[in-house]
Structures are given as C-alpha cells and as structure tokens.
Amino acid sequence: MNDKNILQIIDDSSFNLTLKKLKYNHLDFPKDLNKGITPKLRTEDNYRILEIKRNEVKIEFVREKYFEPVGLFQIEIVLIVGYKLKDTKNNERDKLIEEDLKKDFTKLLLPAATRASMIVSSLTGINFKNPIVDPPYPLLKT
C-alpha cells in the first residue's frame, strides 16, 4: 500500500453527517437583463475545520449555487461532516489534521458533497422541468 494515501490522524472508515443550514431563494428571471447576456450557473464549494475535540474533528462544507447575473434561484447548503481521530502522542495534532485534510480533501469531503448534490437536485426539481444535478464531489479551486 502506498504511504501517501494513508491519513495520519483522521479515521475515514466512518463518518457522521449533519445538515446545519439550507437556504433556497426562488427568484424571477431578471427583466432588466440585456439581450445577448446569458445567465451563467455558478457553484462554489468551501470548507473549514469547525471543531477539533480529543477524539473527533468536524469539518464544515458549504455549497452555494447561483446565477450570474442574479436570477432564477440562489441555494446555500451547509453540512457538517465528522470523523473520529486516531490516537496519537504527537504534540502537533492540529497540524496533522490540517495536513490530512489538505492531502485528501476530496475523499474527506465526499460525503458532504454527495449529499449537497442530492439536495440541489431535489430543490431544483420542484420548480423546473429538469432538476439541476451537481457532480457528487467537492468543486474546490486548488
């Protein structure tokens, strides 16, 4: 097994997931939109370490979905994904957690990104003929 794929302190064998916030604003199509300008659908994902306890780390994942220029809808989804931590005697535990997250953020944020994708699809399927389906992985600028 390749050592670079092994997380130092975060135990990714199981997780818990909590919906912290869901905001959906249904907007009309902008009437003052200049002809020739096509609204673009945007997706922004962000994350941050929310809390580190003795045996657990909680990571906040935020997905925002909106149009530029503003129109049709705005969605904000905030999910918390929690992982158990492996026992360690290392004094730089918080640094190791940050390194694990930077090294393998795609895998660690996958549960939250997948759920956010399902929520976006469900919400947009209500008011639109075809739901908008996001990829089930984090869309982060690296």
N, C-alpha and C positions, 0 to 999 in steps of 0.2 A: 504494500500500500504506500502511496506517495505521501510523505510527511506534510507537504504544503496544503493538502486537503483536510488535515486533521485540525479541528479547532482546539485552541489551547485551554480554554476555560468554560466556554458556553457548551452546554449539553444540548445538542439539537435533536436528540432522539424523541423528544415530545415537547409540546408547547401548549399554552393556553391563549385564547384569542378573545378579546373583548371589544365591542363596538362602543366607542367613547362619544362620538358625535356624528350626526348625519344631518346635513343641511342641503335642501333642494329648493332652489328658486326657479319657478317656471316664469319665463319672460316671453314677451311677444317678439316677433321678428321686428327689428328696428325699422320704423317707417322712414326715417331720415337717412337711410343708408344710400350712399351714392351708387348709381348704376355702374357696373363694372367691378365693384368691390365684392368679393366673395368672402363671406364669413369663414374663418378657419377654426376648426375644433382643436382645442389645446388640452393637454393632460400634463399635470405637474405632480410629481411624487417627491416627497421629502421624508426624512426620518431623523429621529434624535433619541438618544438614550434618555429615558424618562426617569428611571429609578434603578439603583443598584442596592440590593439587600444582601445579607450574608450569603444566601443560597439561591438568589434569583435576580435576573435582570429583566426590566420591562422596557420595550422599545416602542416608541410612538411612530406610527406610519400614517402619513397624510396624503390623500389623493384628491386633487382638485381637477375638475373637468369644466370647461367653459369655452365660450366662443370669443374670438377677436374679429371685428369689434363686438361689443357686448350684444348678446341676443339669444333667443330661444331658452336657454337654461344655464344655471350655474349649480354645480354639485361640489360639496366638500364632505369627505369621509375621513374620519379619524378612528383608527383602530390601534389597540394596544396588543402586542404580542409579547408573551412572557416565556422565558426559558430558565430552566434550572442551571445552576452553576456547579462545575466540578470543584471538589475540594482542592485547595492549593495553599501552600505556605508562602507563596510569593508575595512580597510586600507591594508589588506594583500590579495588584489585581485589576484595578480600574483600567490601567493602561492595556493589560492583556485583553480585557473585554472589548475595548475600542479597536484593538488590532484584529481580533476575531471578526468583529462587525465589518471593518473595512475590507478585510481579506475575503469574506464570504457573505457580503450583504445580500446578494441575490437569493441565496438559499435561506438565509435567516429571515428575510422579509417576504418570502414567497407565500406563506400562509395568509398574511395580511393583504398582499397584492391580489391574490386569487379571490379572496372574499370581496375586496373592493370592486373587482371586475364584475362579480356576480351582482353586487348592489347596483352598480351603474347600469347594467343590462336590465335589471328589474325596474328601476326607476324610469329609464328612457323608453321601456316597452309599454308604459302606461299611456303616455301622450303622443307617441309616434308610432307609425305603422310598423317600422322595423326597429328593434332595440339596438342601441349602440353597444358593441361588445369590445371591451378593452382586452389587451393581452393579459394573461394571468401571471405576470411577473412585474417586478418593480421597474418603472421607467425613470431611472435616475441619470442625471448628467454626471459622467465620471471624468 
